[in-house]
Amino acid sequence: MTKCIVVGLNPGTGASVKRFNKWCDEIGISYYSFTNMSSDPKWDFTLKTLDENDKRSLCTILDQYDRIICWGDKVSNYLKKFGYTNFFVMPHPSGLNRKINDTEYVSKKINECKDYIL
């Protein structure tokens, strides 16, 4: 069984998780782990202010998984800076992300994610 983890930026609302879970149903992911880049809900999303303990903890966690799914480009850019290359970028499922209003785009990303997971 493939071990999959999803990485967000920092703690937020449950609405994004609910939307992502619907996408997971379409992708065929029945179980995944979740972590955030930062444990600080007020983190300003800049790498220079990311707590070193959060960074070390994140890398330790990610190394235990076969597949990594990033919520958005910002997370994927940070993972690249940490040396990760094998991950898939889903659009951030927040209602503030206008990209997810395009159902064709979301459908394409869901299908691409299916290919990555398998």
N, C-alpha and C positions, 0 to 999 in steps of 0.2 A: 504494500500500500504506500502511495506517495504521501510524504509528510509535507503539508503546505502551511505557510505562514503568510499573513497579510500584515503590511506595515503602513500605519498612518503617521500623521505628524505629531499630534498631541491629543490628550483627552478632549472629547467634544460631546456632541449630543447623540442620542440613539437613533435619530432619523437616518443618518448616513449608514449605520449598521443595518437597519431594516432594509434599505434600498439595496445594499450590497448583498444581503442574504437572498433577496429575490433574484439577483444576477447569478448567485451561486447555484440556485436551483436550476437555472437555464444552462449553466456551465457543467453541472453535474458534480459539484463539490458538496459533499454532505457533511464534511468535517474539516475545520481549519483552526489554526491558532491565530491569535491577533496580538500585536504589540504596537506601541507608538515609538517614534523617534525620541520623544521626550516625555517624561512623567509630569512635567510642569504645564498645567493648563494655560498659563500666561506666557509661555515661551514665545519669543518674537520671530521664530522660524529662521533665524540666521545661524549659520554654522559656528560663528565665533562665540555665540552665547549658549551653544549646546553643552550641557553639563558633561564633563569627561566620564563620569560614572554612568550616565545614560548611554553614551557612545560605546563604552566597553561592554556594558550589559547587552546592548542591542547586538553587537557583533557576536558575542558569545551565544546569544539566542539564535541568531540567523544561521550560524554554522551547524546547527542541529537539524536543519530542514533541507529537503530535496528541492522544493519549489518556493519561490518568494514572489508574492504579488504586492506591488506598490500601489498605494492610493495617490495617484497624481505624479506629475513631473518633478515637483520639488523633492519628494521622497526619493525618486529614482536618481536624481542628480546627486543627492547626498550619498546614496549607496555606492554610486560610481566613485565618488571621492574616497570612500572607505575601502575601495578595491573590489567591490562586487560587480559581476557582469552578467550573471545568470539570474535574471528576474524578469517579470512581466509587469508592464505599467497599465493599470486600469485607470479610467478617469476617476477623479475623486467623486464619490457618490453624494456629496453635499448638494442640497438644493441650490446653493449659491453658484455651483459650477454650471455655466450655461451650455457647455458641450453636451451635457446629458439630456438636453432638450431635443437633440437630434437623434431620433430613434434608430435611424440607419447607422449612425456612428456607434451608438451603444451596442447594437446588434453585431456590428463588425468586431468590436472589441471583445464581446462575449465569445464569439466564434474563434478569434485569435487566442483567447485565454484557454479555451477548450484544447486547442492544439498544443499550447505550452504545457498544460497540466498533464496531458496524456503523453 
